[in-house]
Amino acid sequence: MYAVIRADGHQHRVTPGETVRLAKQQAQVGEKIQLSEVLIISQGGQTLVGKPLVEEACVEAKVVRHGRAKKIRVYTFKRRKGYSKTRGHRQDYTDVRIERFSLGGIALEPERAEQPEPQPAPAPEKAPEEALAPQAAAVAAETAPQAEAPESQAASAEQPAKPKRARKRAEKKSVEEAQETKE
């Protein structure tokens, strides 16, 4: 269940129980306000879209607090003239908690999703140590260090890191040498 409301030129998508920050409202903390500019209201699979507003739709909210946003710096200047000016601005706001939606004076109840009760996962059966022995040997063989490393890996491990250009040049040279030895 959600609604899209318009407040002070801004659109907000709201759900019941959500706290939304709006521009400063003329209401006391704890007071209920009605936001009547509802553009869309949806419940379940049904959605009502207004043209531009949904008729007789209303969102009821409770004022949680008033405040001022973080200060922003506004810097203006005129190039090559030695003129600059810095100003600051703090926007007033009101936090409101969305209580409920109503349509035609009838309150819409939010859907309650039925959540199945969590079932405990079955306990894994413990295998005897004898069954684990072959698996442990296979894992040990895979993780054991390789006896022989290819020549290219051995050479790269011995050489210090080179710049990318030098590495590419060396690779190109080794490819050319390999092609000459094949011919």
N, C-alpha and C positions, 0 to 999 in steps of 0.2 A: 504494500500500500504506500503510495507516494503522491505528492502533488507538486506542481511547479507554480510558484507564486511570483508576483511582481511587487517589489517594495522599493520605493525611491529610485526607480529607473533601472534596478538590477533584478535579474531573475534568479530564483533559488529553488533547487529541488529539495524538498523536505519530506521527512517521514515522522510519524508520531514518536515522541520521546527524544528526538534529536534537538541539539542546541545549535542555533543559527545566529550569526552575527549580522545585524542589520544596521543601517544608518540610524542616527540618534532618533528615538521615538519619544514623544511627549507622554510618558506614562511612568508611574512610580514602580519601584521594585516590588514584585509580588502581585502586581495588578495584571489582570488578563486583558489582552487586546485581541481584536479580530482583524485578520488580514483578508479582505474581501476580493482582492484582485487575483483570482485563481485562473491560471491559463490552462492547466491540465490537471485532472484528478484521476487516479487509477486505483482500483481495488480488485484483487484477484486477476482475472483475465479481462476485465472490463475497463476501458479507458474512455473518458470523456474529454474531448478536446474543444476548447472554447473558440468563439469566433468574434472577437479575440478573447473574451472572458467566458468562463463557465457560469451560466446563470444560476443564481441562488446558492452558489458554493462559497464556503467560508472556511478559513483555517484559524483555529483558536490557539493562542499562544500565551505563555506566562512570562513576564519580564523577569529575567534572572539577575541582571546587573547592567549598569552603565559604566562606560570607561572611555579612555582615549587611547588610540593606536600609537604605535611607536613613531617617533618623530622622523620625518623625512627632510632631507636637505634639498633646497632648490637653489641651484647656482646658475646665474645668468652672467654673460659677459659679451662685450663687443670687441672683436679682435682688432688689434693694432691701435686701439684707442685708450688703453689703460683703464677701462671701465669694467668693474665687476661688482656683483651684488650677491650675497648669500642670504637666503631666507629659510625659515623652517615652518613646518606645518604638522599639526597633529589632528587627525580626524576623530570626531566623537562617534561612538557606536553604542548599540544596545544589544546585549545577548538575550535571546528569547528561547524558551523551550517549547517546542510544538506539542500541544496537548492532544488535540483531536481535529478531525475534519468533519464538516457537516455539509449536507447537500439538501437544499429545500427545507432547512430547519431540522432535519433528522441527522443525528450523529452517526457517522460511519464507524463501525468497529474494526480495529485492525485484525488482520488474519493471524491466527495462531497456527504456526506450522507444527504438525504432529511429528514429534521426534520419537523414533523407536527407542526402547530402552536398550542401553548398551549391554551386549552379552559378553561375558568374560571369554577370552580366547582360550582354547584348549591347551593344556600344558603339554609341551613337547616331550615325547618319550626319550629317555636317556638310553643311548646305545652303549653296549658293553665296550670296554677298552679294546677287546680283540678286534671288533669291527672297525674301530677307528685307526688301528695300526697301519693297514695298507694305505689309507688316505693320508695319514701323516707322513709316510715314507714318500708318497708321490709329491706332496707339497714341498717336502724338504729337498727333493731332487730338482723341482722347478726353481726353487729360490736359491739353490746352491750357486756359487760363482762359477761362471763358465771357465773351462780349462784353457781353451784357445779362443782368442779374440781375433777377428779379421785384421789384416795388416793395416787397413785404412783407419780402423778405430784405434789400434795401438799407436800408430804414428800421430794421430790427432791428440791422443792423451799425453804424449811426450812433449809436443810442441806447445809453447805458450800461446795465448789467444792473440790473433792477428787482427788487424783492421779488416773490415768486410771486403774492401777492394783487393787487398793482398790475398785473402782467402779465395776470392773468385779467380784471381790470376793463377794461383797455384792449382786450383781445381781444373781450370782450362788447360794448363800446361800438362797435368797428369793425364787428362783425357786424350790430348794430342799424342803424348808418348805411348799410350796404350794402343792407339790406332796405328801408329808407326810400327809397333812390335807385331801387330797382327798381320801387317802387310809383308 
